[in-house]
Amino acid sequence: MTPSRSTSRYEGRIVRVTVDDVLLPNGVHAELEVVHHPGGAVVAAVDRDERVCLLRQYRYVAGGWIWELPAGKLEPNEPPLATAQRELAEEAGVHARSWVSLGSYMSSPGVFSEVLHLFLARDLEPVASAPEIHEVIEVHWVPLAEACERALDGEIRDGKTALGLLRAAHRVAAVRAAAPAP
């Protein structure tokens, strides 16, 4: 849908805010505030022991420490998989030989244009980590089933992380079920 008019209200390093005049499918004209975001990639890195990498990260906007999967913003013209690979190495200090798309996720489609691309990373090996100066993180390896329970009981409050964990667990279980018996 293309707005009949879009007025820029703010432009920052990452987001741009507009007020868009749109014609809705029901024939109503509406003035909507839109936060434009380049999108990002999220990684559920699961090792051979079915532990997943979770970051305990300080987030000012969230009011303190939260649990998250490694993730990051798409750079201009950067494919989502490249973003996922870069962020996994930078934040978690691991590289994966196997990557599977877990689909995408819209963080808050009522106001944000942000689309997050979810990935499952397997066959992991260590590399040097290089978190950015503003990232205050601790790397933890947690059994995937336990991480999913944390998402379901509300301990993990970050939407991309909760959904990424559940999709990854579903995929891991499907692969395990399809594997030939030993």
C-alpha positions in Angstrom: 0.0 0.0 0.0 1.4 3.4 -1.0 0.3 6.4 1.1 -1.3 9.3 -0.6 1.0 11.5 1.4 4.0 10.8 3.7 5.4 13.5 6.0 8.8 12.9 7.7 8.8 13.6 11.4 12.2 12.3 12.5 15.3 10.7 10.9 17.9 9.1 13.1 20.8 6.7 12.7 18.6 3.6 12.6 14.9 4.6 12.4 12.8 7.1 10.4 9.4 8.2 11.6 6.7 9.4 9.1 3.0 10.2 9.3 1.3 8.6 6.3 -2.1 9.3 4.9 -3.5 6.0 3.7 -6.8 4.6 2.3 -7.7 1.5 4.2 -9.3 -1.5 2.6 -12.7 -0.5 4.2 -12.6 2.8 2.4 -11.6 4.9 5.4 -8.8 7.5 5.2 -6.4 7.3 8.1 -3.3 9.2 9.3 -0.9 6.6 10.6 2.5 7.1 12.4 5.1 4.7 11.0 8.5 3.8 12.4 10.6 2.6 9.5 13.4 0.2 10.5 15.8 -1.7 8.2 15.0 -5.0 9.8 17.3 -7.6 11.3 18.3 -11.2 11.7 18.0 -13.5 14.7 20.0 -16.7 15.3 19.0 -19.7 17.4 22.5 -21.4 17.5 22.1 -25.0 18.8 25.1 -27.1 19.6 25.4 -30.9 19.3 24.2 -31.3 23.0 21.0 -29.3 22.0 22.0 -26.3 24.0 21.1 -22.9 22.6 23.1 -19.7 22.9 21.3 -17.1 24.9 22.6 -13.7 25.6 21.9 -11.9 28.9 22.0 -8.4 27.6 21.6 -5.0 29.3 18.8 -3.1 27.5 18.2 0.5 28.7 14.8 0.7 27.0 13.7 -2.7 28.7 14.7 -1.4 32.1 17.7 -3.7 32.6 18.9 -7.2 31.8 16.9 -9.4 29.4 17.5 -12.7 27.7 17.9 -12.7 23.9 19.1 -14.7 21.0 22.0 -13.2 19.1 20.6 -10.7 16.6 21.3 -7.6 14.7 20.3 -4.9 12.3 20.5 -5.5 8.5 23.1 -3.2 7.0 22.2 -1.6 3.6 22.0 -4.3 0.9 23.1 -7.0 3.3 21.2 -10.3 2.9 19.6 -11.5 6.2 21.7 -14.6 6.3 24.9 -12.5 6.1 23.6 -10.4 9.0 22.9 -13.6 11.0 26.3 -15.0 10.4 28.0 -11.7 11.3 26.0 -11.3 14.5 26.5 -14.8 15.7 30.3 -14.5 15.4 30.4 -11.0 16.9 28.1 -11.6 19.9 28.4 -15.3 20.6 31.9 -16.1 19.3 30.8 -19.0 17.2 30.5 -19.8 13.5 28.0 -22.3 12.0 28.4 -24.6 9.0 24.7 -25.3 8.8 22.0 -22.7 8.4 18.2 -23.1 8.1 15.7 -20.3 7.7 12.9 -20.3 10.3 10.9 -17.7 8.5 10.3 -14.1 9.5 8.6 -12.2 12.2 7.1 -8.7 12.4 7.9 -7.1 15.8 5.0 -4.7 16.1 3.2 -4.3 12.7 0.8 -1.7 14.0 3.6 0.9 14.0 6.9 -0.6 13.0 8.0 -1.7 9.5 10.7 -3.9 11.0 10.9 -7.5 9.7 13.2 -9.9 11.6 14.5 -13.0 9.8 14.9 -16.0 12.0 17.6 -18.7 11.5 18.7 -22.0 13.1 22.4 -22.4 13.1 24.0 -25.9 13.7 27.4 -27.5 13.4 29.1 -24.8 15.5 32.7 -24.0 16.0 34.3 -21.2 18.1 35.6 -18.0 16.6 36.8 -14.7 18.2 33.9 -12.6 19.4 33.8 -8.9 18.8 30.8 -7.3 20.5 30.2 -3.6 19.8 31.2 -1.1 22.5 27.6 -0.4 23.4 26.7 -4.1 23.8 26.8 -5.2 27.4 26.3 -9.0 27.1 27.0 -12.3 28.8 27.0 -15.5 26.7 25.1 -18.5 28.1 24.5 -22.0 26.7 21.2 -23.3 27.9 19.4 -26.6 27.1 17.0 -25.8 24.3 14.1 -27.4 26.1 14.8 -25.2 29.2 15.1 -22.1 27.1 11.7 -22.9 25.5 10.2 -23.3 29.0 11.6 -19.9 29.9 9.9 -18.4 26.8 6.6 -20.1 27.6 6.5 -19.1 31.3 7.4 -15.5 30.5 10.9 -15.3 31.9 12.1 -14.6 28.3 10.0 -11.5 27.4 11.7 -10.6 24.1 9.3 -11.6 21.3 11.9 -12.4 18.6 13.7 -14.7 21.1 10.6 -16.5 22.3 9.5 -17.2 18.7 12.9 -18.1 17.5 13.4 -20.6 20.3 10.0 -22.2 19.7 10.6 -22.4 15.9 14.1 -23.8 16.4 12.9 -26.4 18.9 10.2 -27.5 16.5 12.7 -27.8 13.7 15.3 -29.7 15.8 12.6 -32.1 17.0 11.4 -32.7 13.4 15.0 -33.5 12.2 15.5 -35.8 15.2 12.3 -37.7 14.5 13.2 -38.1 10.8 16.7 -39.5 11.6 17.2 -43.2 11.2 17.3 -45.2 14.4 20.8 -46.2 15.6 
